[in-house]
Protein backbone atom coordinates (compact mmCIF):
# COMPACT_ATOMS: atom_id res chain seq x y z
CA UNK A 1 0.00 0.00 0.00
CA UNK A 2 1.18 3.53 -0.75
CA UNK A 3 1.39 4.87 2.82
CA UNK A 4 2.25 8.43 1.78
CA UNK A 5 -0.80 8.65 -0.48
CA UNK A 6 -3.06 7.15 2.18
CA UNK A 7 -1.78 9.77 4.64
CA UNK A 8 -2.49 12.53 2.10
CA UNK A 9 -6.02 11.24 1.48
CA UNK A 10 -6.65 11.08 5.23
CA UNK A 11 -5.67 14.74 5.45
CA UNK A 12 -8.03 15.62 2.61
CA UNK A 13 -10.81 13.71 4.36
CA UNK A 14 -10.05 15.28 7.75
CA UNK A 15 -10.59 18.70 6.18
CA UNK A 16 -13.84 17.48 4.57
CA UNK A 17 -12.54 18.02 1.05
CA UNK A 18 -12.06 16.05 -2.14
CA UNK A 19 -9.09 15.77 -4.49
CA UNK A 20 -9.00 14.99 -8.19
CA UNK A 21 -7.45 11.94 -9.79
CA UNK A 22 -5.00 14.24 -11.60
CA UNK A 23 -3.93 15.84 -8.30
CA UNK A 24 -3.30 12.38 -6.86
CA UNK A 25 -1.54 11.08 -9.97
CA UNK A 26 0.87 13.96 -10.56
CA UNK A 27 3.11 13.48 -7.47
CA UNK A 28 3.23 9.75 -8.29
CA UNK A 29 4.56 10.54 -11.76
CA UNK A 30 1.43 9.16 -13.41
CA UNK A 31 -0.28 10.71 -16.43
CA UNK A 32 -4.07 10.38 -16.44
CA UNK A 33 -4.02 10.76 -20.21
CA UNK A 34 -2.21 7.43 -20.56
CA UNK A 35 -4.36 4.29 -19.95
CA UNK A 36 -1.60 2.23 -18.28
CA UNK A 37 -1.06 5.04 -15.75
CA UNK A 38 -4.80 5.25 -15.10
CA UNK A 39 -4.77 1.51 -14.45
CA UNK A 40 -1.77 1.88 -12.13
CA UNK A 41 -3.55 4.59 -10.14
CA UNK A 42 -6.69 2.46 -9.94
CA UNK A 43 -4.61 -0.34 -8.43
CA UNK A 44 -2.98 1.98 -5.90
CA UNK A 45 -6.34 3.43 -4.85
CA UNK A 46 -7.87 -0.04 -4.72
CA UNK A 47 -5.12 -1.20 -2.36
CA UNK A 48 -5.79 1.77 -0.07
CA UNK A 49 -9.53 1.17 0.06
CA UNK A 50 -9.07 -2.57 0.59
CA UNK A 51 -6.78 -1.78 3.52
CA UNK A 52 -9.32 0.65 4.98
CA UNK A 53 -12.11 -1.91 4.58
CA UNK A 54 -10.07 -4.65 6.28
CA UNK A 55 -9.58 -2.27 9.20
CA UNK A 56 -13.29 -1.52 9.55
CA UNK A 57 -13.13 2.00 8.10
CA UNK A 58 -15.07 3.63 5.27
CA UNK A 59 -13.54 3.65 1.79
CA UNK A 60 -11.01 6.47 1.99
CA UNK A 61 -10.76 6.80 -1.76
CA UNK A 62 -14.25 8.31 -1.85
CA UNK A 63 -12.38 11.62 -1.59
CA UNK A 64 -10.79 11.08 -5.03
CA UNK A 65 -13.03 12.43 -7.79
CA UNK A 66 -13.08 13.33 -11.46
CA UNK A 67 -12.45 17.04 -12.02
CA UNK A 68 -15.26 17.25 -14.58
CA UNK A 69 -18.01 15.75 -12.43
CA UNK A 70 -16.82 15.80 -8.82
CA UNK A 71 -17.77 12.12 -8.76
CA UNK A 72 -15.55 9.02 -8.37
CA UNK A 73 -14.77 6.77 -11.31
CA UNK A 74 -16.29 3.38 -11.96
CA UNK A 75 -13.54 1.50 -10.16
CA UNK A 76 -14.59 3.07 -6.88
CA UNK A 77 -18.08 1.64 -7.24
CA UNK A 78 -16.77 -1.79 -8.27
CA UNK A 79 -14.73 -1.87 -5.07
CA UNK A 80 -17.64 -0.51 -3.00
CA UNK A 81 -19.81 -3.39 -4.26
CA UNK A 82 -17.07 -5.98 -3.73
CA UNK A 83 -16.52 -4.88 -0.12
CA UNK A 84 -20.21 -4.57 0.77
CA UNK A 85 -20.13 -0.78 0.94
CA UNK A 86 -22.66 -0.63 -1.90
CA UNK A 87 -25.73 -2.81 -2.32
CA UNK A 88 -26.33 -4.36 -5.75
CA UNK A 89 -29.46 -2.23 -6.29
CA UNK A 90 -28.06 0.99 -4.82
CA UNK A 91 -27.78 4.19 -6.82
CA UNK A 92 -24.20 5.41 -7.36
CA UNK A 93 -24.99 8.91 -6.11
CA UNK A 94 -26.49 7.59 -2.87
CA UNK A 95 -23.47 5.34 -2.31
CA UNK A 96 -21.02 8.15 -3.00
CA UNK A 97 -22.74 10.65 -0.72
CA UNK A 98 -23.00 8.11 2.11
CA UNK A 99 -19.42 6.90 1.79
CA UNK A 100 -17.93 10.39 1.40
CA UNK A 101 -19.86 11.57 4.47
CA UNK A 102 -18.63 8.55 6.44
CA UNK A 103 -15.02 9.17 5.37
CA UNK A 104 -15.22 12.87 6.20
CA UNK A 105 -16.82 12.21 9.59
CA UNK A 106 -14.35 9.46 10.50
CA UNK A 107 -11.17 11.35 9.63
CA UNK A 108 -12.39 14.80 10.75
CA UNK A 109 -12.95 13.35 14.23
CA UNK A 110 -9.31 12.20 14.28
CA UNK A 111 -7.77 15.33 12.83
CA UNK A 112 -4.86 16.85 14.68
CA UNK A 113 -6.01 20.12 16.08
C-alpha positions in Angstrom: 0.0 0.0 0.0 1.2 3.5 -0.8 1.4 4.9 2.8 2.2 8.4 1.8 -0.8 8.7 -0.5 -3.1 7.2 2.2 -1.8 9.8 4.6 -2.5 12.5 2.1 -6.0 11.2 1.5 -6.7 11.1 5.2 -5.7 14.7 5.5 -8.0 15.6 2.6 -10.8 13.7 4.4 -10.0 15.3 7.7 -10.6 18.7 6.2 -13.8 17.5 4.6 -12.5 18.0 1.1 -12.1 16.1 -2.1 -9.1 15.8 -4.5 -9.0 15.0 -8.2 -7.4 11.9 -9.8 -5.0 14.2 -11.6 -3.9 15.8 -8.3 -3.3 12.4 -6.9 -1.5 11.1 -10.0 0.9 14.0 -10.6 3.1 13.5 -7.5 3.2 9.8 -8.3 4.6 10.5 -11.8 1.4 9.2 -13.4 -0.3 10.7 -16.4 -4.1 10.4 -16.4 -4.0 10.8 -20.2 -2.2 7.4 -20.6 -4.4 4.3 -20.0 -1.6 2.2 -18.3 -1.1 5.0 -15.8 -4.8 5.2 -15.1 -4.8 1.5 -14.4 -1.8 1.9 -12.1 -3.5 4.6 -10.1 -6.7 2.5 -9.9 -4.6 -0.3 -8.4 -3.0 2.0 -5.9 -6.3 3.4 -4.8 -7.9 0.0 -4.7 -5.1 -1.2 -2.4 -5.8 1.8 -0.1 -9.5 1.2 0.1 -9.1 -2.6 0.6 -6.8 -1.8 3.5 -9.3 0.7 5.0 -12.1 -1.9 4.6 -10.1 -4.6 6.3 -9.6 -2.3 9.2 -13.3 -1.5 9.5 -13.1 2.0 8.1 -15.1 3.6 5.3 -13.5 3.7 1.8 -11.0 6.5 2.0 -10.8 6.8 -1.8 -14.3 8.3 -1.9 -12.4 11.6 -1.6 -10.8 11.1 -5.0 -13.0 12.4 -7.8 -13.1 13.3 -11.5 -12.5 17.0 -12.0 -15.3 17.3 -14.6 -18.0 15.7 -12.4 -16.8 15.8 -8.8 -17.8 12.1 -8.8 -15.6 9.0 -8.4 -14.8 6.8 -11.3 -16.3 3.4 -12.0 -13.5 1.5 -10.2 -14.6 3.1 -6.9 -18.1 1.6 -7.2 -16.8 -1.8 -8.3 -14.7 -1.9 -5.1 -17.6 -0.5 -3.0 -19.8 -3.4 -4.3 -17.1 -6.0 -3.7 -16.5 -4.9 -0.1 -20.2 -4.6 0.8 -20.1 -0.8 0.9 -22.7 -0.6 -1.9 -25.7 -2.8 -2.3 -26.3 -4.4 -5.8 -29.5 -2.2 -6.3 -28.1 1.0 -4.8 -27.8 4.2 -6.8 -24.2 5.4 -7.4 -25.0 8.9 -6.1 -26.5 7.6 -2.9 -23.5 5.3 -2.3 -21.0 8.2 -3.0 -22.7 10.7 -0.7 -23.0 8.1 2.1 -19.4 6.9 1.8 -17.9 10.4 1.4 -19.9 11.6 4.5 -18.6 8.6 6.4 -15.0 9.2 5.4 -15.2 12.9 6.2 -16.8 12.2 9.6 -14.4 9.5 10.5 -11.2 11.4 9.6 -12.4 14.8 10.8 -13.0 13.4 14.2 -9.3 12.2 14.3 -7.8 15.3 12.8 -4.9 16.9 14.7 -6.0 20.1 16.1 
